[in-house]
Amino acid sequence: MQMTQRDIPQSVTIVSQQRMEDQQLQTLGEVMENTLGISKSQADSDRALYYSRGFQIDNYMVDGIPTYFESRWNLGDALSDMALFERVEVVRGATGLMTGTGNPSAAINMVRKHATSREFKGDVSAEYGSWNKERYVADLQSPLTEDGKIRARIVGGYQNNDSWLDRYNSEKTFFSGIVDADLGDLTMLSAGYEYQRIDVNSPTWGGLPRWEY
């Protein structure tokens, strides 16, 4: 729906790319933890449930398209890496008018990074932190035609980190490729592919160790 945020008769929060960079919000879970009206229930070291208005959130979308999400296996959407997305839109309350489903909690829409530049543009970053954390991200985009009406963008990254938990390690690889083509002044065709893989060693998985050595 082509409406300004002021005209939407619901509680809406938009977390921009600039804010995610400023606050170092690198996963969707971290974005929701810093969003007004969202609460969190932590199950163990990696799994968490998110709630709004007393109901669990399970309505996740990518570019406005609903995605299937099995909440009891919460290891996908909430851990999505924000390096692949331009912004996150959160609409609290029932959103049946826009999404076709009447979930009373909230709807989370992740807007992918599109190829917006008509000239070659790139950004590469590296990060090192506590618990042996290392993170590398590359973001490149380029026109595929001389007039720039067909453009491509690829974003890829790798992250590895330990934790304050003994023997814990997390390794993450993510990639996104998208091609945008201008079909007219108001029409654009997009085709893209996204891949994310997270391997976690020694998570707590719902309990506590019985002894320590």
N, C-alpha and C positions, 0 to 999 in steps of 0.2 A: 504494500500500500504506500503510495507516494504522499507521505505526511511528514511534517516537521515534528521534532521531538516534543515541542510545546503543544501541538495539536493532538497528540495521542492521549486518549482519556484513561491511561493506566500509568503505573509507576515504571519508568524506564531508566536504565543506567547504561551508558555507553563507555566502555573502557578502551581508550584509543591506544594506538601503537606507541605514542610518545609516553603515555602514562605507564605502560608495561615496561618500557625501557628505563624510565626514571625510577620505578619501584622494583625493578628486577623481577617482574612477574613472568616466570618462564614456563609455567604450566597452567592449564585451565583451572585446576584446583586452586592454585595460588591467586588467580584472578577472582574466583568466587569468594575466597576467604577475605578479600579486600573490597567486596561489593556490598553496598548497603542492603540490608534485608535478607541476607543469606547466612544461614547457620550451618555448622559442620559437626558431624558425628564421626570421630576417628575410630575405626575398627581395629587396626593394627598399623604396622609401619608403612604400609602402602595403600591400603583400602580405606576409603572414607565415603560417607553418604552426605549429601547436601540437601538442605531443606529451605523452604520459603513459605511463610504463612502457615506453618505447622504441617506441611505436606512435603513428601520427598520429591526432589526434582529428577525427572527422567525424560524430559523433553529437550533433547539436544539436536541442533540443526547446523548444517554447513551451507552457507550462502542461501539461507532460507528454506532449505530442503530438509525435512525431518529424516533422522537416521534412527535405526533400531538400536536400542540400548537396554541391555539386561542388567538391571541395577544390582542384583546380588553378585555379579561378577564385575564389580566396579574397578576395572583395570584398563579401560580404554579411554573414553571421552575425558574424564577428569584429569588424566595424565597427558593429554594432547599437548604438544610443544607449541608455544605461542610464537616461535620464530616463523611459523608457516602462515600466520594469520595477521590481517591488517588491524582488526579490532574485534571486540566481543560485545554483543548486544544482549542485555538482560531485561526481559519484560516480566514483572512480577504480577501474579494473579492469573486467572483463566485467560487463555489466548485462543479460544476456539474460532474467533472471527478471522484470525490471521493464519493459524496453523491447521485448523480442521479438527483439533483435539481439545477437549475441555479440561486439561489438567489444572487444578486450582493452585498449584505451587508457583511455577515460573517456567519460562521458555528461555533457553540459552542458544543464541545464534552466533556461530563463529564465521566471520567473513574472511575468506582466503585472500592472500596477497595476489593481485592481478598485475599483468604487464601494462604499466601506465606510461612508461617512458618511450619516446620515439627516437631515442639515441641510446648507445650502449652505456650502461650504468651498473656499477657493482659495489658491493660492500662486504668486507671480510673482517671477522672479529674473533678474538681469542680471550678466554677467561680462565683464571686459575684462582682457587679459593681453598677454604678449609676442608678438611677430610679428603685431601688429595683430589679435589674436584678439578677437572679440566673440561673445557667446553669450547667447541669451534663451530662457527656458523658462517656460511657463504651465501650471499644473495646477489644474483646476477640477472639482468634483463637487457634485452636487445631487440631492435626491430628486425623483422624477417623480410620486409620489402622496403624499397627506397622511400616510399611515401609514409612508412610507419603505420599503415593501416592493419598490418598483421604483426603482432609482437609476441615475444616469448619471455618467460621468467622461470628461473629455477632457484630453489632454496634448499640447501642441504646442511646437515650438521651432525655432530657427534658429541656425546657427553659421557663421562665416566666419573664416578665419585664413590667414596666410602661413606661412612656415617659414624655417629657416636656409638652406634650399636656394634658390638664385636662381630667380626667375620661378615659384616654386611657389605655388599657391593652392588651398584646399579650401573648398567651400561645401556645407553640409548643411541639409536641411529634414526634419523628422520630425513625425509626428502619430499619435495613437492615440485612438480613441473606443470606449467600452464601456458596455453596459447590463446591469445585474445585476437579477434578479428572484428574490425568495424564494418558492419554491413550497411550502415546508414548513419545519419546524424544522431538518432536516438536508439539504435539497435546494435548490440554487440553479441557475438557468438564466442563462447568460451569452452575449451576442452582441457581437462587437467587430470593429473594423477597424484595421489598422495600415498606415502608409505611411512609407517612408524613402527619401530620394534624396540621393546624395552625388556631387558633381561636382568632379573633381580636375584641375587644370591643371598640366602639366609635371612629372609624376611621373618618378622615375628608371627605373621599369619594367625592372628586371633588369640594368641596365648602368651604366657610368660615361661621362661626356662625354669625347670625345677631345681637346677643346681648350677653352679658356676665354677670354673677352674682356671 
